[in-house]
Amino acid sequence: MGLLERLRKEWFILGIVLVIAVARLEPAVGVKGGPLKPEVTITYIAVSAIFFNSGLSLKTEELTSALMHVKLHLFVQIFTLVFFPTAIWLFLQLLSITPINEWLLKGLQTVGCMPPPVSSAVILTKAVGGNEGIVITPLLLLLFLGSSSSVPFTSIFSQLFMTVVVPLIIGQIVRRYIKDWLERKKPPFGAISSCVLLMIIYTTFCDTFANPNIDLDKFSLIIIVFIIFSVQMSFMFLTFLFSTRNNSSFTPADTVAIIFCSTHKSLTLGIPMLKIVFAGYEYLSLISVPLLIYHPAQILLGSLLVPTIKSWMVSRQKALKLTRQPKAPVKV
């Protein structure tokens, strides 16, 4: 793959770097109360647009079919909603006595609370040839970290409902009427959501760079990057061990889905959710940093592991097929 093709494929990651750089150069444009009016355009319009777009792109018939894999979904939900955030929380109790930036540590906890994304876990699962499993539970943020003191719980839940649930439902309703047109034209749903997400990231970092009291030390950042890669590798290995036990009854394709969907985290849902739950936090951008690192890290690790996992799955499927074939009768 040539350099230009690689850059075109990873345009979103490059976009994250670019918008953060632009925010650093001219933060006044995207700050609260600035020309872009992010308190309205981002908090309400942009977030609603992302989930309306998700509602349009979500194929209900495929989701219904996927839900038939009850045991697989139960495994993914327990690992994603219980084991992952709890393990991170316990780990952070140890890290809290270190000099690592406390807001980056809070950001690690938000990573643990995120659900798997449609954009990377499903694509990597399909690249190998496995099944899909998607779980969404953003409200774990409130359980492990609480919310900003300036925003009451009732306001958070109402805003979650109006900017996430309602647009998603409306998108699904609209899809029913224009389904054939969507299937023919195949609009770039992913690219649209990614562009809106870049605007959200831009305004978040504008607030950071406009605040002279916020400082991020390089030591903490390097340690966080190392922790994120270590956590991903460890959890992928754990899910592989759990799902390939003799009594697990998971197929090789199920194992692939479990590895990716249990360990990958959603940036598309995560950044808008952090904007809502932590509204008023001056350190919101620092809390967002681990999730911004986790996203390219999971794509990089996933891409590197796809050939190995695919090879394992094919060989495993062949081995299972041979063991299930009836033995030829012995001639006397």
PyMOL commands that set and color helices and strands:
alter all, ss='L'
color gray80, all
select helices_A, chain A and resi 3-9+11-25+27-29+38-57+60-66+70-95+102-113+118-128+140-145+153-185+189-209+218-243+252-263+267-277+284-324
alter helices_A, ss='H'
color red, helices_A
deselect
rebuild
show_as cartoon
